[in-house]
Amino acid sequence: MVDAADYFKLARKAMLEAKSQILLVGWDFDTRIILDSDAKDGAPIKLGPLLSWLAKHRPHVSINILKWDLGAPKLLGRGTTVLRLIRWAMTRQITFKLDGAHATGASHHQKIVVVDDRLAFCGGIDMTASRWDTRNRILDRSNQEIATVGCE
């Protein structure tokens, strides 16, 4: 997969099919991003609501999230994201940790999703704002088209 649209859609599908565990590791996560705007399965299309929905509807699935700690201040400017993190802290199935195990000024840049220790996505796209794109267009933070790329 090259484009975020394909990655986000397939990662969402894999998370919905999880039987026991979802592991998310990233430099940044934005709970407001849309993973699959075409989904018609009744589950939320945005990352944060999807993870909360999975915790409620799939209580046997544990969800573990690891995010770079120095990027944490960004969370304060993301609407209801802090409230969602508080709800996650009270949810037995979801563990959210900040990763600070690096030298001063350094960060981890892994972008990993692992489902049931059987399927993994590993690459360079964080599940955050300004990453959503397709082969034909790149979108800005509000998902409005800003550029067309000549790749067909």
N, C-alpha and C positions, 0 to 999 in steps of 0.2 A: 504494500500500500504506500502510496506517495502522498495522497491528499488527506487532510484532516477530516473532510466529510466522510470518506470511506472508513477511516480509522474509527471515528467517533460512533458511526452507525454499527460497525461490527463489534466494537468494544461493548456498546450498550446491549446488543443482542447476546453476547457471551455472558455479560453480567446477569441478564434475565434468565439464562439457562444454568447459572451456577447451582451446584448441589451442596457445597460445603464452605467454600472460601473465595473471597475476592481480595486481592492485594493491589493497592494503587500506590505507586511511588512516583513523585514528581517534584520538579523545581517549583511549580505553582499549580494550584487548582482553583477554578472559579465555579462555585456551585450553581451559578446562573446560566452557564453555557448550554446551548441546545445540542444534544447528541444526535437526534434524528427527528427532524421536523415532519417527516412523512409517516412516522410510526402510527399504527392504528390498533395497537394491542392493549390499550387501556392503562399502560404504565406511563409514568411521567417521562417527558422528553428531555428535561433539564437534569444535569448531573446531580445536584444536591437533592432535589425532590425524589429523583430515582433511587438514590442510595437510602434515603429515609423510607421510601416505599418498600424497597427490598427488605429492609430490617423488619418492617411490620408484616409483610406478606410472606417472607421466607425466613422465619425465625431460626432455622437451623443453619443459615448461611452467615458466617462471620465476615465482616468487612473491615479491613485494616488499611489505613491511609497514612503515608509518611510524606511530609512536605518539608522543604527547606525552611529553616527557622528564620533566617534574615529577611525572607520575603513575607513573613507573617504580618508586618504592619499594613501591607496592602489589603488584608482582610477587613480592616476597619472601614475602608471606603467602599465596601461592596454591599450596600443595602442591608438585606437581612442575613447575610452570610454569618455574622457573629452569632445571631440567634440560632441559626441552624447548627453551628458548632456546639452551642450550649445544649441543644436538644440531643445531638449525637453523643455528647458526654454522658447523658442520662440514659442512653440506649445501650443495652448489654451487648448487642451484636456489632456495634461500630466502635472501633478504636482509631483515634486521630492523634498522631504524634508529630512533633516538630523535630527535624533532624539538625542538630547542632554539633555533630561530631566531625568537624573539620577545622583546619587552621583558620585564624582570623582573616576575614575577607574572602574566604573560599566558599564554594557551594557545591552541592551535588547536582548533577545535571541529568541523572537518569530519568527516563520517562518509561515507566513499566506498568503494565496491567497483567496480572496473573489470575486465572480463574481455575479453581480446583486443582492446582498443581499440574494441569494437563494442557492448558492453552495460555500462551504468553504473547503479549504485544510489547515490543521493545523498540524504541526509536527516538526521534528528536522532536516530537510534538507534545507539548503540555496540554492538559485539559483545562485551558484557560482562555481568556479573551484574546482576540487578535490572532488566533491560530486557525480558525475555521476557514477552509478554502476548498476549492475543487480544481480540476484540471483546467477549467475555463474561466474561473473568476476568483478573486481574492476579496474578502469582505472586511469591512471595518468593525469596530467593537460593537456597534449596534446592529450588526448583520445587514448593513446596507451596502450594496455593491459599489466598490470604488475603483476597480480596475478589471479589465478583461485581458486575459493572457491567451496568446495565440497558440494554444496546445490542444489539438483535437485528436 
